[in-house]
Amino acid sequence: MPIVGNLSEFPLPEVLLLIGIRTGRLRLLDVPEFGVLDIDISEGEVQNMHMGASTFNEAGKMLDKLSAIVQSQSGMFEFRLTPVSLVPRAQALSIHDLAIKLVCHVDEQTAQQLVDLTVEQRHRLIIPQPEIWVEPELNQFFQDALPLLTAGVSQDDVARHLGMDPGLVYKHLTHLRLLGLTELLAGKATVQEVEEVKPPQDMLHKSTVFIRAAQIKERIRQLSSG
């Protein structure tokens, strides 16, 4: 019986970890730009990736394609147990290693994107909020920055307003974005402007941000912060 699900609820890196040492084909459907993408896995080792008439077996090319799917947070997945063709490799690529490399690759891409952004870039709260668990330190930052994030604010303004190290603010904002709690916008709002916007009171008083899918999202947070 196949394993199926939605990539918006079960992120791709966690799907890869779920497959473990199985043998079969992971099919990603309705993913932006690619449509359908297949990954052949033999006893937990990645063999080939198929996209239309093209086949890839280099880790770098696989990561480029898969990272776009992770960041889009959309599409479906289906894993079926079935024999697959083996590909000679100088070094095996386990599904576990691919999952870790994928999260790190996405994190690096996000960091580079943030470095390339102009000072006009703002971070804004996504409403409605996804149902995820946030570890205590990040959640405290989230609650402290919530009034600013409600209207949209720059990284520098958050650092100045909260009296925090810009590097730590960058790390926290990156994780909030990877968790789907915030988004990036063009244009900059001052602290004075965002303080005039009041976030929902029930959101301000939450000590944690939901519980559902805790293991999935927390695993990705651990990998991306490592």
Secondary structure, DSSP 4 states (H G I P E B T S, - for coil): --EEEETTTS-HHHHHHHHTT--EEEEEEEETTTEEEEEEEETTEEEEEEETTEEE--HHHHHHHHHHHHHHT--EEEEEE--------SS--BHHHHHHHHHHHHHHHHHHHHHHS-TT-EEEE-SSPP-----HHHHHHHHHHHHHHHH-B-HHHHHHHHT--HHHHHHHHHHHHHTTSEEEESS---HHHHHTSPPPHHHHT-SS---TTHHHHHHHHHHHH-
